[in-house]
């Protein structure tokens, strides 16, 4: 895969912009659906994000991490839309509050049974324990283990410090290990596709 050049995006290179979309659209869709669970809201937010980048390309500085920049921008757009739908008023990005959005880690148990060596009872226990984690813990685990983001990228996306990301990860993994056992937790880590 060709290396993505932000400079070319800033210059209006359509091929570079197409590459940006092709490389990150699936990541953004999966992340957006975890937040909103609404295909229309997520799809429109992704389209709005890429339109915004294209329109502001000349003044948009090159991000340190493209996936983190795109995820944090999409997160703001989706949360804004959810707040607007719930309250009827539009809020600026500075007023975005994540209390109103959800972050679900749902397992397709039937598919997971077929494609992994995990048993139905194990998957149901895992789903129950995931539901018992905080929204922040679920989101950190998803970004770290499923989307392979660094703690610094996760901190940028979620508006946290890297230390908070480390602590949140540790607390979530400790809870899952205590409730599920190490062997089941390791089996889950080997089958992270189940969170798709």
C-alpha positions as CSV (number, residue, x, y, z in Angstrom):
1,X,0.0,0.0,0.0
2,X,1.3,3.5,-0.9
3,X,2.2,5.7,2.0
4,X,-0.4,8.4,2.6
5,X,0.9,11.9,2.1
6,X,-0.9,14.6,4.1
7,X,0.9,17.2,2.0
8,X,-0.8,15.9,-1.1
9,X,-4.1,16.0,0.6
10,X,-3.4,19.7,1.5
11,X,-2.6,20.3,-2.1
12,X,-5.9,18.9,-3.3
13,X,-4.6,15.7,-4.8
14,X,-7.7,13.6,-5.5
15,X,-5.8,10.3,-5.5
16,X,-4.3,11.0,-2.0
17,X,-7.8,12.0,-0.8
18,X,-9.3,8.8,-2.2
19,X,-6.5,6.8,-0.5
20,X,-7.3,8.5,2.8
21,X,-11.0,7.5,2.5
22,X,-10.2,3.9,1.3
23,X,-7.7,3.4,4.1
24,X,-9.8,4.7,7.0
25,X,-13.5,4.5,6.1
26,X,-14.0,1.0,7.5
27,X,-12.2,1.9,10.8
28,X,-14.3,5.0,11.1
29,X,-17.6,3.1,10.3
30,X,-16.8,0.4,12.9
31,X,-15.9,3.0,15.6
32,X,-18.9,5.2,14.8
33,X,-21.3,2.2,15.0
34,X,-19.9,1.4,18.5
35,X,-20.8,5.0,19.6
36,X,-24.1,5.6,17.9
37,X,-25.4,2.2,16.6
38,X,-27.2,4.1,13.8
39,X,-26.0,3.5,10.2
40,X,-27.5,6.8,9.0
41,X,-25.9,8.9,11.7
42,X,-22.5,7.2,11.2
43,X,-22.5,7.3,7.4
44,X,-23.5,10.9,7.3
45,X,-20.9,11.9,9.9
46,X,-18.2,10.1,7.9
47,X,-19.3,11.9,4.7
48,X,-19.3,15.2,6.6
49,X,-15.9,14.6,8.1
50,X,-14.3,13.9,4.6
51,X,-16.1,16.9,3.1
52,X,-14.8,19.1,6.0
53,X,-11.2,17.8,5.5
54,X,-11.4,18.5,1.8
55,X,-12.8,22.0,2.2
56,X,-10.3,22.9,5.0
57,X,-7.4,21.0,3.6
58,X,-5.2,24.0,3.1
59,X,-5.5,25.2,6.7
60,X,-5.7,21.7,8.3
61,X,-2.2,20.9,9.8
62,X,-0.8,17.4,9.3
63,X,-1.9,15.3,12.3
64,X,0.6,13.3,14.4
65,X,-1.6,10.3,14.0
66,X,-4.1,10.2,11.1
67,X,-6.3,7.4,12.6
68,X,-6.5,9.3,16.0
69,X,-7.3,12.6,14.3
70,X,-10.0,11.0,12.2
71,X,-11.5,9.1,15.1
72,X,-11.6,12.1,17.4
73,X,-13.2,14.2,14.7
74,X,-15.8,11.6,13.9
75,X,-16.5,11.1,17.6
76,X,-17.2,14.8,18.0
77,X,-19.5,14.9,14.9
78,X,-21.5,11.9,16.1
79,X,-21.8,13.1,19.7
80,X,-22.9,16.5,18.3
81,X,-25.5,14.9,16.1
82,X,-26.8,12.8,19.0
83,X,-27.0,15.8,21.3
84,X,-28.8,17.8,18.6
85,X,-31.3,15.0,18.0
86,X,-31.9,14.7,21.8
87,X,-32.1,18.4,22.6
88,X,-33.0,20.0,19.3
89,X,-30.1,22.5,19.6
90,X,-26.7,22.3,18.0
91,X,-23.7,22.6,20.3
92,X,-20.1,23.6,19.4
93,X,-17.4,21.0,19.6
94,X,-16.2,22.7,22.8
95,X,-19.5,21.8,24.4
96,X,-19.5,18.1,23.4
97,X,-20.1,15.8,26.3
98,X,-19.8,12.1,25.9
99,X,-22.4,11.2,28.6
100,X,-25.1,10.8,26.1
101,X,-23.4,8.3,23.7
102,X,-23.1,4.6,24.3
103,X,-20.2,2.4,23.4
104,X,-21.3,-1.2,22.9
105,X,-19.0,-4.2,22.4
106,X,-21.5,-6.7,21.1
107,X,-20.5,-10.2,20.2
108,X,-22.2,-12.0,17.4
109,X,-22.3,-15.2,19.4
110,X,-23.6,-17.5,16.6
111,X,-20.8,-16.4,14.2
112,X,-18.2,-16.6,17.0
113,X,-19.2,-20.2,17.8
114,X,-18.7,-21.2,14.2
115,X,-15.5,-19.4,13.6
116,X,-13.7,-19.7,17.0
117,X,-13.0,-22.4,19.5
118,X,-14.9,-20.6,22.2
119,X,-18.1,-22.2,23.6
120,X,-21.5,-20.5,23.7
121,X,-21.4,-20.3,27.5
122,X,-17.9,-18.7,27.4
123,X,-19.1,-16.1,24.9
124,X,-22.2,-15.3,26.9
125,X,-20.1,-14.9,30.1
126,X,-17.7,-12.6,28.2
127,X,-20.6,-10.5,26.9
128,X,-22.0,-10.2,30.4
129,X,-18.7,-9.1,31.8
130,X,-18.1,-6.6,28.9
131,X,-21.5,-5.1,29.7
132,X,-20.4,-4.7,33.3
133,X,-17.4,-2.6,32.3
134,X,-17.7,1.2,32.1
135,X,-18.3,2.8,28.7
136,X,-14.8,4.3,29.0
137,X,-13.2,0.9,29.7
138,X,-15.0,-0.7,26.7
139,X,-13.9,2.1,24.4
140,X,-10.3,1.9,25.6
141,X,-10.2,-1.9,25.1
142,X,-11.7,-1.6,21.7
143,X,-9.2,1.1,20.5
144,X,-6.2,-0.6,22.1
145,X,-6.7,-4.3,21.2
146,X,-9.0,-4.3,18.3
147,X,-7.9,-1.1,16.4
148,X,-4.3,-1.4,17.6
149,X,-4.0,2.3,18.7
150,X,-1.2,3.4,21.0
151,X,-2.1,4.8,24.5
152,X,-1.2,8.3,23.2
153,X,-3.6,7.9,20.2
154,X,-6.3,6.6,22.5
155,X,-5.7,9.5,24.8
156,X,-6.1,11.9,21.9
157,X,-9.3,10.3,20.6
158,X,-11.0,10.1,24.0
159,X,-9.7,13.4,25.5
160,X,-7.8,11.6,28.3
161,X,-4.2,11.5,29.5
162,X,-2.0,8.5,28.5
163,X,-1.8,7.7,32.2
164,X,-5.6,7.5,32.4
165,X,-5.6,5.2,29.4
166,X,-3.0,2.9,31.1
167,X,-5.0,2.9,34.3
168,X,-8.4,2.3,32.6
169,X,-6.9,-0.6,30.6
170,X,-5.3,-2.2,33.7
171,X,-8.6,-1.9,35.6
172,X,-10.6,-3.4,32.8
173,X,-8.2,-6.3,32.2
174,X,-7.9,-7.0,35.9
175,X,-11.7,-7.2,36.2
176,X,-12.1,-9.4,33.2
177,X,-9.3,-11.7,34.4
178,X,-10.9,-12.0,37.9
179,X,-14.3,-12.7,36.5
180,X,-13.4,-14.9,33.5
181,X,-10.1,-16.4,34.3
182,X,-6.8,-16.0,32.5
183,X,-7.3,-18.9,30.0
184,X,-10.6,-17.5,28.7
185,X,-9.3,-14.0,28.5
186,X,-6.3,-15.2,26.5
187,X,-8.6,-17.1,24.1
188,X,-10.7,-14.0,23.6
189,X,-7.5,-11.9,22.9
190,X,-6.6,-14.5,20.2
191,X,-10.1,-14.0,18.6
192,X,-10.5,-10.2,18.7
193,X,-12.4,-10.2,15.4
194,X,-15.5,-11.2,17.4
195,X,-16.0,-7.5,18.2
196,X,-16.3,-6.4,14.6
